[in-house]
Amino acid sequence: MRPTRFTALMALTCCSGTAFAVDVTPNASVITTYTDNALGTNQKISETAVEALVGLRINHDGPRLTANGNLAMGYREYLDTNAPSETLPAGTINLEAALIPERLTWELDDRFGQISTQSFEALRATDRQDVNTLTTGPTANVFLTDRTVLRGSALYGNSNFSSSDIDSQRYTGEASLIRLLSETNRIALTYRHEEIDYKLDTIYPKIQNDAAFLAFGAQTMRTSINLEAGIDSLKVEGLDERHAPHFLAGLQRRVSPRVTLNFEYQHSFSDASDSVRSDLNNQFQAGSDHNVQPVAQPFVIDEAYAMLVRQGNRLGTALQYTWRKEDYNLPGNALNRTVRGLDLIANYALSPVWTLEGQGRWVNEKREAPATDQRFWRLSAGLSRRLSRSLQMALVVERSRGTGEVSAQNVGATAAALTITWAPGAPQLAIFNSSNDYRFFERGGTAARPGTTTSPGLPTPTQNPR
């Protein structure tokens, strides 16, 4: 990611708050973290880190402009060793402008975060790098009849990796013939063409991805269903064309006024940039590095998650299971892996100012070549107190254990973090957070999606202090 883009985008959103009456709320935090195993290896190195973080929360829902975002820029200094300081941008922003209401819109989606291939979540991950993915472009609707719409979009994407040489540009065109079966049910026939051009085009060949599929979307007061079925084709310059089934299934069900169930599964082609976009939607990993392999190689992906969220007057809980299988079609099954994960979050309001919170995580990564089986678990407990209307303090302690990156022996770490957050006018903020929304697979089948069923969720987060 290029820091200048992040700085410019924050300036743009500030200006937008004035020009379009966008609600822009600043926030700031200071996080002090201690761990007895900063690198997550068998040779323990203790470390104390201080991080200063400034951010913006953006929200606007108007007839001509919709804006949603949560941006943050952190600066981390390591005190016990000579490790270099880090600048850690993170967040997402989505802007959608109705240039011609119901007929022509323009969307901008920008996402920031960090990735690492280390399954053990280390404070100083040796291969951590910043990633930025930007997507923007118009979408047009042509109303053929009262119930039939021809929709077309042309999107430009740009992905930047701070340490890897796989920066790329993405050009996507999509055309859909949509038939409205009712106000909330629709069916669509969609064709999508996508080209990925790597900036080092003399090293990495161009990739073309075509998809043709039938999509169906339905929504009731309590349930939202989305289905896609078709065929994907992948053409890497200089290699034979490959084909794979295209399938997506999504379900969101409001089980009760306080409980929401989400489920999604997809089978299609993907790449590193696409994986970053998907993973940055996973709010259970907010503040952590995302486990993405930064390689210029497309792969077949099978991916699913199931998420159950319950929010009561005092107790909020969220449970999520994730599963991902990547097949790179390389000699010797190189890079192929299967990753499973389980997350549990609980927030309990002891009083109007005190909140007890906890999180548990388990991850299992199996690679085919060389054959490895890495496991990782972490338990965290936190206590937060609202000091004033705008000031909040949180203390978190955690214990983690997992397979080391070099040795097959198990390694462990104990850590603690103290966070002081300034967020004017914000409600009691959560240390750990989840989301009710569909999060992974928004790229495909947008034509047939009537939306999601609104539902309760856990409070918005401050930062996960890692």
Wavefront OBJ file of the C-alpha trace (Angstrom):
o trace
v 0.000 0.000 0.000
v 1.222 3.484 -0.748
v 0.919 5.736 2.352
v 0.197 8.775 0.175
v -3.051 7.221 -1.060
v -4.253 6.542 2.483
v -3.458 10.089 3.570
v -5.200 11.530 0.520
v -8.264 9.361 1.095
v -8.575 10.505 4.702
v -8.368 14.108 3.493
v -11.012 13.382 0.847
v -13.438 11.969 3.402
v -12.925 14.981 5.637
v -13.783 17.286 2.770
v -16.724 15.093 1.808
v -18.122 15.513 5.289
v -18.545 19.206 4.545
v -19.662 19.037 0.924
v -22.205 16.227 1.271
v -23.072 16.461 4.998
v -21.418 13.133 5.700
v -21.247 12.254 9.393
v -17.490 12.045 10.098
v -16.491 11.172 13.657
v -12.798 11.191 14.671
v -11.296 8.854 17.248
v -7.855 8.209 18.733
v -6.247 5.505 20.846
v -3.009 4.772 22.642
v -2.222 1.060 23.041
v 0.571 -0.352 25.211
v 1.262 -4.054 24.658
v 3.629 -6.495 26.352
v 4.313 -10.053 25.162
v 6.863 -12.658 26.205
v 7.107 -14.042 22.633
v 7.111 -11.235 20.076
v 8.136 -13.407 17.096
v 6.007 -16.462 17.867
v 8.943 -18.884 17.777
v 10.625 -21.381 20.108
v 13.228 -18.751 21.019
v 11.154 -16.368 23.091
v 11.907 -12.648 22.807
v 9.921 -10.353 25.075
v 8.758 -7.014 23.718
v 6.886 -3.904 24.790
v 5.186 -1.872 22.078
v 3.386 1.468 22.171
v 1.002 2.323 19.360
v -0.696 5.643 18.654
v -3.763 5.357 16.450
v -5.995 7.982 14.852
v -9.129 7.173 12.898
v -12.316 8.331 11.257
v -15.749 6.750 11.305
v -17.856 7.781 8.294
v -21.590 7.325 7.875
v -24.140 8.856 5.523
v -27.277 7.496 3.907
v -28.841 10.067 1.608
v -30.905 9.968 -1.574
v -27.875 10.690 -3.783
v -24.912 9.572 -1.689
v -24.221 6.613 0.583
v -20.967 6.589 2.528
v -19.736 4.058 5.072
v -16.243 3.684 6.385
v -13.955 3.118 9.318
v -10.370 4.243 8.699
v -7.407 4.146 11.049
v -3.702 4.898 10.903
v -1.464 3.425 13.589
v 2.172 4.108 14.423
v 3.855 1.395 16.518
v 7.178 1.787 18.337
v 9.020 -1.188 19.885
v 10.718 -0.274 23.172
v 12.664 -3.356 24.316
v 14.575 -4.190 21.119
v 16.023 -2.433 18.111
v 13.137 -3.551 15.900
v 12.100 -0.843 13.428
v 8.871 1.035 14.035
v 5.787 0.225 11.942
v 3.068 2.298 10.315
v -0.135 0.233 10.190
v -3.042 1.590 8.116
v -6.319 -0.301 8.354
v -9.970 0.080 7.488
v -12.515 0.180 4.709
v -14.523 2.869 2.983
v -17.381 2.550 0.513
v -18.907 5.474 -1.358
v -21.853 5.141 -3.743
v -23.168 8.167 -5.625
v -26.431 8.139 -7.591
v -25.472 10.216 -10.619
v -28.866 9.523 -12.185
v -31.209 8.024 -9.583
v -32.033 4.358 -10.289
v -30.185 4.498 -13.627
v -26.532 5.378 -13.109
v -24.396 5.037 -9.981
v -20.692 5.300 -9.268
v -19.061 3.259 -6.515
v -15.686 3.488 -4.799
v -14.505 0.771 -2.432
v -11.087 1.020 -0.743
v -9.700 -1.426 1.829
v -6.509 -1.410 3.909
v -4.918 -3.997 6.154
v -1.986 -6.279 6.877
v -1.275 -9.852 5.780
v 1.120 -12.529 7.009
v 1.540 -16.236 6.286
v 2.417 -17.014 9.918
v -0.369 -19.031 11.512
v 0.923 -18.006 14.963
v -0.325 -14.443 15.501
v 2.891 -12.667 16.516
v 3.268 -9.061 17.619
v 6.277 -8.749 15.293
v 5.395 -11.048 12.399
v 8.508 -11.334 10.243
v 6.616 -11.291 6.919
v 3.903 -8.734 7.775
v 3.110 -6.306 4.960
v 0.505 -3.643 4.186
v -2.057 -4.247 1.469
v -4.432 -1.827 -0.234
v -7.175 -2.802 -2.684
v -9.181 -0.161 -4.543
v -12.206 -0.756 -6.772
v -14.194 1.963 -8.537
v -16.489 2.391 -11.514
v -20.031 2.972 -12.786
v -23.100 0.748 -12.874
v -25.959 1.499 -15.279
v -29.529 0.173 -15.379
v -31.701 0.076 -18.499
v -35.364 -0.693 -17.740
v -36.672 -2.844 -20.573
v -40.069 -3.375 -18.897
v -41.523 -2.758 -15.460
v -39.989 -6.037 -14.275
v -36.992 -6.526 -16.572
v -33.710 -4.662 -16.150
v -30.487 -4.794 -18.119
v -27.602 -3.925 -15.795
v -24.008 -3.290 -16.783
v -20.930 -2.310 -14.799
v -17.328 -1.428 -15.631
v -14.931 -1.528 -12.687
v -11.274 -0.655 -12.304
v -9.245 -2.180 -9.486
v -5.770 -1.532 -8.154
v -3.962 -3.689 -5.578
v -0.712 -2.718 -3.848
v 1.464 -4.893 -1.605
v 4.150 -3.080 0.392
v 6.714 -5.941 0.334
v 5.699 -8.302 -2.481
v 6.162 -7.527 -6.165
v 2.639 -8.595 -7.199
v 0.991 -5.174 -7.519
v -1.724 -5.396 -10.156
v -4.529 -3.656 -11.980
v -7.895 -5.320 -12.499
v -10.501 -4.549 -15.177
v -13.950 -6.064 -14.707
v -17.000 -5.831 -16.945
v -20.309 -7.401 -16.000
v -23.681 -7.596 -17.773
v -26.863 -8.972 -16.201
v -30.397 -9.486 -17.436
v -32.563 -9.244 -14.323
v -36.176 -10.320 -13.985
v -38.053 -9.047 -10.928
v -40.341 -11.844 -9.749
v -41.658 -9.625 -6.931
v -40.511 -6.644 -4.905
v -38.018 -8.810 -3.003
v -37.402 -11.790 -5.315
v -35.424 -11.742 -8.536
v -33.557 -13.914 -10.981
v -30.668 -12.882 -13.230
v -28.500 -14.225 -16.012
v -24.990 -12.783 -15.614
v -21.776 -12.766 -17.621
v -18.568 -11.334 -16.172
v -15.185 -10.780 -17.826
v -12.139 -9.884 -15.782
v -8.514 -9.168 -16.659
v -5.623 -8.894 -14.204
v -2.465 -7.112 -15.345
v 0.522 -7.318 -13.032
v 2.788 -4.295 -12.998
v 5.763 -6.614 -13.512
v 4.205 -7.957 -16.705
v 7.543 -9.288 -17.967
v 7.575 -11.711 -15.019
v 3.908 -12.416 -14.293
v 1.551 -13.224 -17.189
v -1.854 -11.636 -17.730
v -4.854 -13.469 -16.263
v -8.337 -13.584 -17.792
v -11.307 -14.881 -15.841
v -14.763 -15.344 -17.389
v -17.885 -16.414 -15.538
v -21.416 -17.127 -16.728
v -24.024 -18.020 -14.148
v -27.685 -17.918 -13.190
v -28.420 -16.079 -9.947
v -31.489 -16.057 -7.712
v -32.180 -13.785 -4.748
v -35.115 -13.745 -2.347
v -35.858 -11.855 0.810
v -38.569 -11.924 3.473
v -38.847 -10.036 6.738
v -36.601 -12.626 8.441
v -34.693 -14.431 5.695
v -32.411 -13.530 2.790
v -31.272 -16.188 0.294
v -28.806 -15.850 -2.601
v -27.858 -18.612 -5.031
v -25.546 -18.686 -8.051
v -24.705 -21.563 -10.391
v -22.709 -21.566 -13.619
v -19.242 -22.018 -15.070
v -15.920 -20.201 -14.598
v -13.047 -20.206 -17.072
v -9.474 -19.132 -16.352
v -6.860 -18.247 -18.965
v -3.276 -17.549 -17.916
v -1.200 -16.162 -20.752
v 0.897 -18.964 -22.253
v -1.035 -21.791 -20.540
v -4.078 -23.870 -21.411
v -7.508 -22.601 -20.418
v -9.005 -24.109 -17.263
v -12.650 -24.504 -16.281
v -14.353 -24.884 -12.912
v -17.937 -24.861 -11.645
v -19.173 -21.527 -10.342
v -21.365 -21.907 -7.289
v -22.395 -19.651 -4.440
v -24.981 -20.113 -1.699
v -25.812 -17.540 0.942
v -28.343 -17.543 3.759
v -29.117 -14.931 6.375
v -31.845 -15.816 8.856
v -33.134 -13.750 11.734
v -33.832 -16.626 14.086
v -35.331 -14.313 16.709
v -35.291 -10.577 17.445
v -31.901 -11.113 19.116
v -30.330 -13.945 17.110
v -29.066 -13.916 13.510
v -27.595 -16.798 11.495
v -25.354 -16.213 8.462
v -23.989 -18.860 6.107
v -22.118 -18.599 2.803
v -20.265 -21.010 0.541
v -18.505 -20.435 -2.766
v -16.560 -22.454 -5.326
v -14.759 -20.453 -8.020
v -11.402 -19.049 -9.145
v -9.626 -16.530 -6.927
v -6.259 -14.787 -6.432
v -4.295 -13.012 -3.702
v -5.966 -9.609 -4.164
v -9.423 -11.164 -4.161
v -8.579 -13.069 -0.956
v -7.444 -9.843 0.708
v -10.743 -8.136 -0.158
v -12.693 -11.046 1.302
v -10.625 -11.398 4.473
v -10.812 -7.690 5.296
v -14.575 -8.194 5.708
v -13.981 -10.645 8.558
v -14.583 -8.487 11.632
v -13.589 -11.352 13.934
v -9.987 -10.713 12.810
v -10.046 -6.932 13.183
v -6.623 -5.807 14.361
v -4.921 -9.058 13.335
v -2.863 -9.993 10.295
v -4.816 -11.844 7.594
v -3.395 -15.175 6.432
v -3.079 -14.607 2.669
v -0.376 -16.085 0.414
v 1.096 -13.147 -1.608
v 1.753 -14.929 -4.900
v 0.855 -14.046 -8.509
v -0.890 -17.353 -9.049
v -4.660 -17.876 -9.415
v -6.261 -20.816 -7.647
v -9.515 -22.703 -7.257
v -11.115 -21.884 -3.944
v -13.705 -23.645 -1.827
v -14.678 -21.341 1.007
v -17.439 -21.224 3.592
v -18.372 -19.710 6.910
v -21.226 -20.034 9.378
v -21.856 -17.280 11.905
v -24.340 -17.054 14.767
v -24.772 -13.674 16.512
v -26.877 -13.020 19.609
v -27.334 -9.618 21.238
v -29.225 -9.224 24.500
v -29.707 -6.341 26.880
v -26.482 -7.143 28.753
v -24.923 -10.179 27.063
v -23.790 -10.340 23.440
v -22.222 -13.447 21.900
v -20.988 -14.395 18.439
v -19.758 -17.747 17.132
v -18.128 -18.274 13.733
v -16.687 -21.275 11.902
v -14.630 -20.772 8.711
v -13.236 -23.226 6.167
v -11.080 -22.569 3.116
v -9.385 -24.875 0.602
v -6.970 -23.491 -2.021
v -5.812 -25.472 -5.084
v -3.085 -23.735 -7.133
v -2.680 -26.483 -9.775
v 1.117 -26.377 -9.425
v 3.594 -29.287 -9.685
v 3.851 -31.271 -6.483
v 0.731 -29.559 -5.077
v 2.869 -26.573 -4.078
v 1.043 -23.862 -2.078
v -2.109 -26.013 -1.712
v -3.610 -25.738 1.751
v -6.757 -26.109 3.846
v -7.462 -23.657 6.667
v -10.146 -24.071 9.310
v -10.995 -21.630 12.071
v -13.353 -21.171 15.018
v -14.037 -17.867 16.811
v -16.131 -17.115 19.891
v -16.804 -13.623 21.245
v -18.755 -12.641 24.359
v -19.491 -9.180 25.822
v -21.255 -8.769 29.182
v -22.272 -5.364 30.560
v -21.566 -5.443 34.306
v -22.907 -1.902 34.695
v -23.456 1.186 32.528
v -19.701 1.868 32.656
v -18.074 -1.567 33.147
v -17.996 -4.334 30.490
v -16.437 -7.794 30.731
v -15.380 -9.267 27.398
v -13.705 -12.385 26.049
v -12.611 -14.031 22.840
v -11.411 -17.481 21.859
v -9.821 -18.489 18.553
v -8.687 -21.806 17.095
v -6.990 -22.181 13.689
v -5.778 -25.296 11.858
v -3.740 -25.020 8.638
v -2.767 -28.112 6.631
v -0.389 -27.863 3.667
v 0.149 -30.566 1.071
v 3.771 -29.850 0.047
v 5.660 -30.015 2.250
v 3.113 -31.832 4.411
v 2.506 -29.761 7.556
v -0.264 -29.553 10.126
v -0.160 -26.329 12.144
v -2.561 -25.557 14.961
v -3.055 -22.363 16.932
v -5.356 -21.294 19.762
v -5.728 -18.090 21.719
v -7.857 -17.102 24.732
v -8.350 -13.419 25.590
v -10.180 -11.704 28.444
v -10.760 -7.989 28.764
v -12.310 -5.463 31.108
v -13.318 -2.037 29.818
v -14.502 1.043 31.666
v -16.138 4.153 30.330
v -14.281 7.064 31.952
v -16.384 9.847 30.443
v -18.701 10.492 27.540
v -15.755 10.398 25.116
v -13.058 8.446 26.947
v -12.764 4.712 27.515
v -10.079 2.408 28.929
v -9.649 -1.346 28.371
v -7.260 -3.961 29.759
v -6.810 -7.258 27.894
v -4.773 -10.323 28.837
v -4.318 -13.313 26.569
v -2.675 -16.692 26.352
v -1.874 -18.396 23.042
v -0.186 -21.599 21.909
v 0.548 -23.057 18.518
v 2.925 -24.903 16.250
v 6.074 -22.916 15.483
v 6.808 -21.774 11.953
v 10.243 -23.461 11.777
v 10.078 -26.289 14.294
v 7.331 -28.807 14.870
v 7.483 -28.079 18.599
v 4.705 -26.151 20.254
v 5.311 -22.538 21.244
v 3.314 -20.287 23.510
v 2.921 -16.636 24.409
v 1.402 -14.560 27.185
v 0.471 -10.967 26.470
v -1.303 -7.977 27.989
v -2.506 -4.710 26.475
v -3.829 -1.460 27.912
v -5.873 0.726 25.552
v -7.142 4.266 26.126
v -9.608 5.406 23.466
v -11.090 8.831 22.746
v -14.283 8.654 20.678
v -16.584 11.673 21.115
v -20.260 10.820 21.363
v -19.718 7.088 20.814
v -21.620 4.433 22.781
v -19.832 1.898 24.963
v -17.337 0.338 22.533
v -16.467 -3.342 22.312
v -12.916 -4.690 22.578
v -13.803 -7.629 20.359
v -16.302 -7.350 17.540
v -18.270 -9.239 14.924
v -20.697 -8.255 12.172
v -24.114 -9.511 11.038
v -23.613 -8.759 7.373
v -22.680 -10.948 4.467
v -18.961 -10.347 4.310
v -16.922 -12.607 2.050
v -18.447 -13.018 -1.331
v -19.878 -9.678 -2.433
v -17.988 -9.756 -5.736
v -20.266 -12.196 -7.537
v -23.971 -12.060 -8.239
v -24.674 -8.505 -7.187
v -27.374 -8.313 -9.837
v -29.601 -10.877 -8.156
v -29.121 -9.765 -4.585
v -32.088 -7.912 -3.099
v -30.074 -7.112 0.026
v -29.804 -8.574 3.508
v -32.190 -8.768 6.393
v -31.371 -6.163 9.016
v -30.605 -7.661 12.381
v -28.979 -6.939 15.733
v -25.238 -7.234 16.199
v -22.460 -6.631 18.633
v -21.274 -3.060 19.249
v -18.771 -1.455 16.911
v -15.147 -2.013 17.935
v -12.331 0.133 19.139
v -9.229 -1.898 18.328
v -8.161 -5.440 18.953
v -4.958 -4.647 20.891
v -2.417 -6.690 18.941
l 1 2 3 4 5 6 7 8 9 10 11 12 13 14 15 16 17 18 19 20 21 22 23 24 25 26 27 28 29 30 31 32 33 34 35 36 37 38 39 40 41 42 43 44 45 46 47 48 49 50 51 52 53 54 55 56 57 58 59 60 61 62 63 64 65 66 67 68 69 70 71 72 73 74 75 76 77 78 79 80 81 82 83 84 85 86 87 88 89 90 91 92 93 94 95 96 97 98 99 100 101 102 103 104 105 106 107 108 109 110 111 112 113 114 115 116 117 118 119 120 121 122 123 124 125 126 127 128 129 130 131 132 133 134 135 136 137 138 139 140 141 142 143 144 145 146 147 148 149 150 151 152 153 154 155 156 157 158 159 160 161 162 163 164 165 166 167 168 169 170 171 172 173 174 175 176 177 178 179 180 181 182 183 184 185 186 187 188 189 190 191 192 193 194 195 196 197 198 199 200 201 202 203 204 205 206 207 208 209 210 211 212 213 214 215 216 217 218 219 220 221 222 223 224 225 226 227 228 229 230 231 232 233 234 235 236 237 238 239 240 241 242 243 244 245 246 247 248 249 250 251 252 253 254 255 256 257 258 259 260 261 262 263 264 265 266 267 268 269 270 271 272 273 274 275 276 277 278 279 280 281 282 283 284 285 286 287 288 289 290 291 292 293 294 295 296 297 298 299 300 301 302 303 304 305 306 307 308 309 310 311 312 313 314 315 316 317 318 319 320 321 322 323 324 325 326 327 328 329 330 331 332 333 334 335 336 337 338 339 340 341 342 343 344 345 346 347 348 349 350 351 352 353 354 355 356 357 358 359 360 361 362 363 364 365 366 367 368 369 370 371 372 373 374 375 376 377 378 379 380 381 382 383 384 385 386 387 388 389 390 391 392 393 394 395 396 397 398 399 400 401 402 403 404 405 406 407 408 409 410 411 412 413 414 415 416 417 418 419 420 421 422 423 424 425 426 427 428 429 430 431 432 433 434 435 436 437 438 439 440 441 442 443 444 445 446 447 448 449 450 451 452 453 454 455 456 457 458 459 460 461 462 463 464 465 466
